[in-house]
Amino acid sequence: MQRYDFYSDSIKNQNQILFLNFLIFAKTLKLIRVVLHPDWVIYCVIGIALSYIIMFRTLHRDISLYDFLMQPFENVNNIYLSWTITTILHCASFSVLFSQYIPIVPKFITENSGTFGIQFNKFGFLFTTLLIFYFVKNLITFLFFASIDNIKNYHYYAHAAQKYYLIYSMVILVISILHYYLPLNTRLFFRIYLAVLIFAFVLKILYYLFNNQRILPKQFYYKFLYICSLQILPILVVWKFCFI
């Protein structure tokens, strides 16, 4: 048996010999780390994209995306059903990208949400939160238009909102693929994503204000009330609940 010097003493123990050989192997060879790709992202992106394709083929008579965006209100069918599907898919696409930035799922949710042994992860938590958020927000928006006796504008609002969130979710899907499959600095790009979200929010408000169908009421104080109470305040509440 070959003898090894280990701190000037002869090593006879076989475990020490194996350990020494492992150290030599680790120094002479570069160990390769296998990176696991987030396959769930691709599954979500494909599922959302297929859902949009099915929606266009069934609810919108197989029209193109450009024709849908240019389509006037009078020629649109299934407005509320299409808007509901678009909202759900937007929540899913938003959760794919931003669920990784949630610090932790609240303990009271993980303890009380287990069904059949399944608990909320960060994606499920954010997705469910967004669904509840948009349901409550749209319900209050309907009550807002009903309270000022302007239900017709709510129809215009639904028509414009589904166009906005459709494009918004598609942009998020493209960003999600680039984010998860390119070596990006997630902390740095989180700040960039925040800037993009603020820009998208401002763009949405301008889109509602200067829409040809005059979605928001003519009175200035109603517009101010809508923007503050139904746009800015709910977003701040959701942000506080999920990310802080």
N, C-alpha and C positions, 0 to 999 in steps of 0.2 A: 504494500500500500504506500502511495506517495505521501510524504510528510509535508505539512504546511506550517509555516511560522506565523503565529498570530500573537502579536505583542510579545515577541521573543520567546514564546513557549510553544512546545509541540502540541498540535491539535490531534487528538485521537478520537474525539467524539464525532460521530457521523453527522449529527445535526449541525454542528459547527462547520463541518466541511461543506455541507449543502448550502448553509448560509453564506459562506465565503464564495462559493461558486456563483451564487445568485448575485452577490455584489459585483463580481467580475463581469457577469453577463449584463447587468444593468448599466455598467460603465461603457462597455464596448458596443452595445446595440442600442439603437434608438427605438423606444417603444412607441407604437402608433396608437393614437386614441381614436376610436371609432365614434364619429359624430352621428347622433340619431336625428334624422330629419323629422320635423313635426308633420307627420302625414295627416293628422286631423285637420290641419289648415287647408290642405288640398281638397279633402273630402267636403269641408264646409263651403269652400269657394265653388267647387263643381256643383254641389247641391243647390246653392243660391243661384248660380248661373242657369242651371236647368229649370229651376222654379220660375225664373223670369221668362225663359223661352216658352215654357208651357203657358204662362199667363198671357203672353203676347199672341200665341197661336189660338188660344181658346176665348179669352175675354176681349181681345182687341182685333180679332179677325185677321190675324197673321200680318199685321202692318209692320213696317220697319220702325226702328227707334226714332229716326228723324221725323217720319210722318206722325208718330205718336206725340212727339214734343211740339210739333207745329199744328196739331189737330185742335180746332176750336172747340169750345165747350159744348156747342149744340150738336156736334157729331160724335161725342164720346158716349160709350155704353159702359154699364157696370162701374160707375165711378167709385162708389163706396166699397164695393168688393175689391176692386183693383187697388184702391188706396189702403185697405186693410192688409192685403198681401204684401204690398210694397213696404208698409210700415214694419211688418214682421220680418221681412228679409233685410230691411235696413238695420233693425235691432240685432239680427244675427251677424251681419257683416261688421257692425261697430263692435260687437262683443269679441269677434275673432281678433281684431287688432288691439283693442284696449284692455281686454281682460287680464293680460299679463302684467299690467301696471297697477292692478288692484293690490294693495298691501296685504289684505287678509279678508276672508269671508267672516262677517260678524259671528260671534260665538252663539248668540241666541238663535241664529238662523241654522247653523250646522247642528245644533242640539234638537231643534224642533222641526226640521224639514226632512228628516230621514224617512223615506218610503221604500219598503221592500229592501232595506239595507243600502239604499242609494242616497248619497248626500250631495249637496250643491258643491261644485268646484267653482273656480273663479269665473269661468265662462258661463256656467249655468246661472250663477248669482247675478252677473251683469245683464245677461239676456232677459231673465225674469224681471229684474228691476226696470229695465227699459220698456218692456211690454206693459208693465203696470203704469209706468210714467206716461207713456203715450196714450194709453187708454184713458187715464184720468185727465190728461191735458186736453185731449180732443173732446171729451165730454164737457169739460168746463168751457172750452171754446164754443161748443154748440150752445151752451147756456148763455154765453156772452152775446152771441149774435141774436139769440132768441129774446134776450132781455132788451135789446135795442130795436126789436121788431125788424130784423134784417136777415131772415133765414136764407134768402136768395144768395146773399154774399157768402154764406157758409158753403153752398154748393160750389161757388167759384173757388173758395178757399181749398176745398178738398181736391178739386181738379188741379190747382196749381201746386199744392203740397205734394201730391204723388209724383209729379214731374221732377220737383226739386229733390225729393228723397230717393228717387230712382237713380238720378245722376250721382247724387251724393254717395249712395251705397256702392255703385260701380267704381267710383274713384277709390273708396276705402278698400275694396277687394283687390285692386291693382297694388295699392300700397302694402296690403297684408302679404301678398306674395313676395314682393321685394324685401319686406321687412324680415320675414322668417327664413328666406332662402339666400340672403346676401349677408356677408359679415359686416353688419352695421353696429354702430355704437348706440345701444338702445336708450341710454340716458340722454345722449345728445339729441337723438331723433325724437324723443318724447317732447322736448321743447319745440321742435319743429312741428310736430303734430298738433301741439297746443296752438301754435300760430295759425296752422291750417284750419283748425276748428273755429278760432275766432274770426278768421276771414270768411269761412263758410257761413257762420252765424250772421255776420254783417251783410253778406251777400243775400241771405234769405230775407232779412228784414227789408232790404232795398227792393228785392223782387216782389215782396208783398205790397210795399208802399207804392211802387210805380208800375204795377201790373195793369195791363190794358183793361182788365175786367173790374178794376177798382175794388179789390178784395176788402180792404179795411174801410171802416166808416169814414165819411167825409169830415166829421168833426175832429178837430185836432186832439181834444182831450180824450176821446175814445181811442184814437190811435196810440196816444201816450199810455193810456191804461192797458191796452192790449199788449204793447211791447214790454212794459214793465212787469205786469202781473202774470202774463201767459207765455212769455218768452224768457226774459232774463231771470226772474225769480225761480221758476221751476228748474232751470238748468243749474243754478247755484245750489239748490237743495239736493239734486241728484249727485252733483259733484262732491258735495260735503258728505253724503251718505256712502258713496262708493270709494272715493279716492283719498279721503282725509280721515 
